[in-house]
Amino acid sequence: METKEKCPRCGQSAMQWRIGLTKAGSTRYRCGLCKRDYTPNPKKWMYSEEERKVALRLITDGMTGRAVGRTLKMSKANAYRWATEVAKKGTMKCG
Ligand SMILES: [Zn+2]
């Protein structure tokens, strides 16, 4: 599928292909001319407080970081990080 993105390396807007997503969910592109892969609008690992609460709740209930990541469709690494936070604090603070 061709797009209207512009290659950051050669500046061409022709032959820019969507090649998938980054781990953070941003669309990745490849320049068909110079073969460079790039991400025009990289997302950061940002989650809402609501998502965080749900994740922490699941972790506190005994779910693994991996399962939480799968359930909430977020990065496993992120879920693991929160799981580690919970482990450090011992208990989850509500509100
Ligand atoms: Zn290019």
Residues whose N, C-alpha, C, O or C-beta is under 5 A from the ligand:
A	BS01	ZN	C7 R9 C10 G11 C31 L33 C34 K35 R36
